[in-house]
Amino acid sequence: MKIYKVGGAVRDRLLGKPVTDIDWVVVGATAEQMLAEGYRPVGSDFPVFLHPKTGEEYALARTERKNGHGYGGFIFHASPDVTLEDDLIRRDLTINAMAEDGNGHLTDPYHGQQDLEARLLRHVSPAFAEDPLRVLRVARFAARYAGLGFSIAPDTLELMRQLSTSGELQALTPERCWKEISRALMEDHPQVFIEVLRNCDALEVLLPEVNALFGVPQPPAHHPEIDSGVHTLSVLEKAALHRQPLTVRWACLLHDLGKGLTPESEWPRHIAHEHKGLRLIKAVNERYKAPRDCQELALLVGEYHTHGHRAFELKASTLLELLQRFDVYRRPQRFEEFVVACEMDAKGRLGLENRPYPQADYLRGAALAAQAVTVQPLIEQGFKGPELGEALKRERLKALQAYKDTAKR
């Protein structure tokens, strides 16, 4: 029995990046031997075991053969005669197909270290094209390592393109897709993930609503970058630069989907794109079973982001409706995420990245003014039932009007 550290732990150590998760592969052992050593079996798909003390995953070296569609369409074979090289060749990229023994000796049969130095994401073997999930994984790695100058090898990109047009992507489950999409959005350069998907024709399959934005012009006076797709990528880039959470990044990706529905005859204006885009945002949310907080914020930002940009023009009554729509009294964090999403949208415009966005603090101040109105004094005045609700609304409206008047001065 020989045990090797494999995959990301080896790759990241060679890159000088912190190693968080460690994957182990066991060569020359049987499942019975692992159980005898105290390892606990986990799952039913792969011969994987948990270490009796550390709880880390140890997988028996295995080979695989395609026998169906999608990510799960494989037959696996694990036995003591499967070599380390046999196990490594089934992996996606050469930089993920290296192993290290307990003495730090590197096994690199597919030249992963060479590709690390060349800053290249290259597939290990033609079997890469058997797993459609690898299209998303490679795009995610491109987003992760873009800052280090990594690019995708042309022949690997071509295999990704073949997978995208083969119909295999449709066999991926929503859960697997969301796992890759959400992880990619949280990388340092999530816009690269979208760019790569578009370059290999996968965006049209996975997120056609986002793909439809490219080539759609916007008014140059407000959007010097003109192209709606380019703007979306820039907004996503700013969200990552400002370390925004997944909810905000997801909303930034989807906020302008309605512009893809505007007839060419109406370009470059996009009247009511906020409302038109809601059904598309809802469709994407449901397609990937996005978490509820991501779904809600994406819909709210899609519908109200232009309210954020026009915050100073909003009447006190409109401000109140906006705050109540966000349930700012019980869920203040969601409104804060809306405010920053609007700010990322404003900064995601060519040449306007550093322009101040005073609307953000104005909206925060409006929320504080409304939140400062408490219900107890009204109860003490004898209000109750529906009348109490109306009285509370009137007091909040008065507070917002006073806030607006003070802000003008």
Residue pairs with C-beta under 8 A, 6 or more apart in sequence:
1 26
1 27
1 28
1 29
1 33
2 26
2 27
2 28
2 84
2 101
3 24
3 25
3 26
3 27
3 58
3 101
3 102
4 24
4 25
4 26
4 27
4 84
4 99
4 100
4 101
4 107
5 22
5 23
5 24
5 99
5 100
5 101
6 23
6 24
6 25
6 87
6 88
6 98
6 99
6 100
7 23
7 91
7 96
7 98
8 19
8 21
8 23
8 96
9 19
9 21
9 22
9 23
9 100
10 98
10 99
10 100
10 106
11 95
11 96
11 98
11 112
11 116
12 18
12 19
13 19
13 100
14 98
14 113
14 116
15 116
15 148
22 56
23 57
23 59
24 51
24 56
24 57
24 58
24 59
25 58
25 59
25 60
25 61
25 84
25 87
25 99
26 34
26 58
26 59
26 60
26 61
27 61
27 80
27 82
27 83
27 84
27 87
28 61
28 80
29 60
29 80
30 60
30 79
30 80
31 41
31 47
31 49
31 60
31 78
34 41
34 49
34 58
34 60
35 41
35 49
37 52
38 52
39 49
39 50
39 51
39 52
39 58
40 49
40 50
40 52
41 48
41 49
41 50
42 48
42 49
42 50
42 57
45 72
45 76
46 59
46 62
46 76
46 78
47 59
47 60
47 62
47 76
47 78
48 57
48 58
48 59
48 60
49 57
49 58
49 59
49 60
50 56
50 57
50 58
51 57
51 58
60 78
60 82
61 78
61 82
61 83
61 84
61 86
61 87
62 76
62 77
62 78
62 82
62 87
62 90
63 76
63 77
63 78
63 82
63 86
63 87
63 90
64 74
64 75
64 76
64 77
64 90
65 74
65 75
65 77
66 73
66 74
66 127
66 130
67 73
67 74
67 75
68 74
69 168
69 171
70 132
70 133
70 168
70 171
70 172
70 173
71 131
71 132
71 133
71 171
71 172
71 173
71 176
73 171
74 130
74 131
84 99
84 107
85 107
85 109
88 97
88 98
88 99
88 107
88 109
88 110
88 124
89 97
89 109
89 110
89 124
89 125
89 127
90 124
90 125
90 127
91 97
91 124
92 123
92 124
92 128
92 131
92 134
92 137
92 138
93 112
93 115
93 121
93 122
93 123
93 124
93 138
93 141
93 156
94 110
94 111
94 112
94 114
94 115
94 122
94 123
94 124
95 112
95 115
95 116
95 121
95 122
96 112
97 108
97 109
97 110
97 112
97 124
98 106
98 107
98 108
98 112
98 113
99 106
99 107
99 108
100 106
100 107
101 107
106 113
110 124
110 125
115 121
115 122
115 153
119 145
119 148
119 149
119 150
119 151
120 150
120 151
120 152
120 153
121 138
121 141
121 142
121 145
121 150
121 151
121 152
121 153
121 156
122 152
122 153
122 155
122 156
123 134
123 153
123 155
123 156
123 159
126 159
128 134
128 156
128 159
129 159
129 162
129 163
132 163
132 166
132 168
132 169
132 171
132 172
133 172
133 176
133 180
134 160
134 163
135 160
135 163
135 164
135 169
135 197
135 200
135 202
136 172
136 177
136 180
136 181
136 184
136 197
136 202
136 206
137 180
138 152
138 156
138 160
138 196
139 160
139 184
139 192
139 193
139 196
139 197
139 200
139 202
140 180
140 183
140 184
140 187
140 193
141 150
142 150
142 151
142 152
142 192
142 193
142 196
143 184
143 187
143 188
143 189
143 190
143 191
143 192
143 193
143 196
144 187
144 188
144 189
146 188
146 189
146 192
147 188
147 189
152 160
152 196
157 199
157 200
160 196
160 200
160 202
161 200
161 201
163 169
163 200
163 202
164 200
164 201
164 202
164 204
164 205
165 201
169 202
169 205
169 206
170 205
174 287
174 288
174 289
175 289
177 206
177 288
178 288
178 289
178 290
181 193
181 288
182 246
182 250
184 190
184 193
185 193
185 236
185 246
185 249
185 250
185 253
186 246
186 249
187 193
187 240
188 240
189 237
189 240
190 236
190 237
190 239
190 240
190 249
191 233
191 234
191 236
191 237
191 240
194 203
194 207
194 210
194 232
194 233
194 236
194 253
195 233
197 203
197 206
197 207
198 204
198 211
198 214
203 210
203 211
204 211
207 284
209 254
209 257
209 260
209 280
209 283
209 284
210 229
210 232
210 253
210 254
210 257
211 229
212 257
212 260
213 227
213 228
213 229
213 231
213 232
213 256
213 257
213 259
213 260
214 227
214 228
214 229
214 230
215 227
215 229
216 227
216 228
216 229
216 259
216 260
216 262
216 267
217 226
217 227
217 228
217 267
217 268
218 225
218 226
218 227
218 228
218 231
218 259
218 268
218 270
219 268
219 269
220 226
220 268
222 349
223 231
223 349
223 350
224 349
224 350
224 351
224 352
225 231
225 234
225 349
225 350
226 268
228 256
228 259
228 260
231 256
231 348
231 349
232 252
232 253
232 255
232 256
232 348
234 348
234 349
234 350
235 252
235 253
235 255
235 344
235 345
235 347
235 348
236 249
236 252
236 253
236 348
237 348
238 252
238 344
238 347
238 348
238 353
239 248
239 249
239 252
239 341
239 344
240 249
242 340
242 344
244 252
244 337
244 340
244 341
244 344
245 337
246 294
247 293
247 294
247 297
247 337
248 297
248 337
248 340
248 341
248 344
250 290
250 294
250 297
250 298
251 294
251 297
251 298
251 300
251 301
251 302
251 337
251 338
251 341
252 301
252 341
252 344
252 345
252 348
254 277
254 280
254 281
254 284
254 298
254 301
254 302
255 277
255 298
255 301
255 302
255 305
255 341
255 345
256 273
256 277
256 302
257 277
257 280
257 281
257 284
257 302
258 270
258 272
258 273
258 274
258 275
258 276
258 277
258 278
258 280
258 302
259 270
259 273
259 277
260 277
260 280
261 273
261 276
261 277
261 280
262 269
262 270
262 271
262 273
262 276
274 302
274 303
274 304
274 305
274 306
275 303
277 302
278 299
278 302
278 303
281 298
281 299
281 302
282 295
282 299
284 290
284 298
285 294
285 295
285 298
285 299
290 298
293 334
296 334
297 334
297 337
297 338
297 341
300 325
300 326
300 334
300 338
301 338
301 341
301 342
304 322
304 325
304 338
305 338
305 341
305 342
305 345
307 314
307 318
307 322
308 338
308 339
308 341
308 342
308 345
308 359
308 363
309 342
309 345
309 346
309 359
311 319
311 359
311 362
311 363
311 366
312 358
312 359
312 362
312 407
314 322
316 397
316 400
316 401
316 403
316 404
317 397
319 366
319 370
319 400
319 404
320 370
320 393
320 396
320 397
320 400
323 329
323 335
323 366
323 367
323 370
323 396
326 334
326 335
326 338
327 334
328 334
328 335
328 367
328 370
328 371
329 370
329 371
332 367
332 371
335 363
335 367
336 364
339 360
339 363
339 364
340 360
342 357
342 359
342 360
342 363
343 357
343 359
343 360
346 352
346 355
346 357
346 359
347 353
347 354
347 355
347 357
362 407
365 403
365 407
366 400
366 403
366 404
369 399
369 400
369 402
369 403
370 396
370 399
370 400
372 399
373 392
373 395
373 396
373 399
375 388
375 392
378 388
378 391
378 392
378 395
379 388
381 391
383 391
